[in-house]
Amino acid sequence: MQLGSDIKQAIESLALDKGVAVESMYEALVSAFRSAYMRIPGAAEEARVTLDPESGQITVYAQELDVDGNVIKEWEPDISDSDFGRIAAQSFKQMMSTKVRDAKRATVLDAYIGREGELVTGIVTQFDARFNQTIIDLQDAEAVIPSSERIPFERLERGNRIKALITEVREDAKGIPIVVSRNRGEFVQRMLELEVPELTDGTVELRAIAREAGSRTKIAVFSNDPNVDPKGACVGSRGSRVRQIVNELKGEKLDVVEWREDKVRFIIEALGPADIDEVIIDEHTQSAKVIVKDSQLSLAIGKEGQNARLAAKLTGYKIDIEGLGDSPPEEEEPKQEEE
């Protein structure tokens, strides 16, 4: 069977358009012809197909095998059956789709392997209920956000432009290979690096981060330049730098504190905005007893204990907060004498 020059040109153009090697397309064509022959009623038990790319000549060889699978007879069968061409075309279309999908996957892997920890921007395209994950379009690839990597209670609507952190590029997994996250502390760190040049040039270092995604994040920063205020650099003029991040996080609070070598001072910083009276550290148990005025107790602990909990994660110390007991006792109302 001879391929026409127009068919050869079409195959080569298709390969170029889909980013697939021409050789792979010819391999798919050979496989399609073999598959088509094996589906013809009365076909031999085995067959092989050859293709000469230069001449476009395709030849099908039927084969007879012995009990050990060795070829004992080979001949060119009559494949003038009108269904043969249709079956071959269908098979080629399916195999071509597989080749294109594999080629696209290989291209994506080449572009994203080794980029774990990078920030990407994409557009939400759909929610895949089967695997409980959100799919986003990165223009040159797709990525998924598993439900476990989403910000709690965040609504990701189709068409939303969002940022996310690449956490994994799966080489051997089926489906979309790029996995991203929005709920990790490193996600906030990467966004800060976009807004704060002092973080990327090394003037300011982010030494610790503690996050409860969707609610609040605390970061501890340190300046390598005595003339640069690390908190001011991260917050920006009138909060402009932090505001960009808070907008991306849909209102999540972001506290910037100064990292201190002195652990007592660091714990005091971490428990801000509460005013702390005293910190007693036990290095053996990595714990700290914090004393505050009664008026500052609820602020130091935070709503549902969040401020103290994040401060503990940030500093690495177990924190126990106690009030001074300095609030005046409530006066009892005078009892009325019974008449």
Order of alpha helices (4+ residues) and beta strands (2+ residues): alpha-alpha-beta-beta-beta-alpha-beta-beta-beta-beta-beta-alpha-alpha-beta-beta-alpha-alpha-beta-alpha-beta-beta-alpha-alpha-beta
